[in-house]
Amino acid sequence: MQFPGFIRPASQNDIPAIDALLRAAFDGEKEVALIHALRRDGVMRGEQVIPLGDEIIGYYALSAFKAPAGWLCLAPVAISPAWQGRGHGRRLVSQLAAWADQTQTVIAVLGAPAFYAKAGFDAGAAAALTSPYPVDHMLLAGAGGKAPRQRLAYPAAFGGS
């Protein structure tokens, strides 16, 4: 039996496997188009993967918000459907949340509050945000539990600012 490898930065060689993972995890091309647009627009700040042989079974992308300056947006996050429910998503996101807290880099995510809270993100810290997306599903890491008053302006690839 093969076991997934250590989380590592994505490489150019991983792009076809990342695209395949996103298609499988999200049942379509929307997330693939999103990450290609983030790369093309020059706002991608990091991509991490969980490798398994020649496959990629886990992935996340970090892009730069237009505002506030220095904040990062976590999206998309994907785990291969065949590997979901085994803790790999929490491992991937928890490692990122720990890094955000250590470096005081604010990362915002829009997603399932119960999952992201277990992985180290804080919904309370996002309470004072305004966003083109529902703030009740917004969580922050790296904010030190503070509730900053900020308006989020997403990269153009997300379609809403």
Secondary structure by P-SEA (a helix, b strand, c coil): ccccccbbbbcccaaaaaaaaaaaaccccaaaaaaaaaaaacccccccccccccccccbbbbbbbcccccbbbbccccccccccccaaaaaaaaaaaaaaaaacbbbbbbccaaaaaaaccccccccccccccccccbbbccccccccbbbbbcccccccc
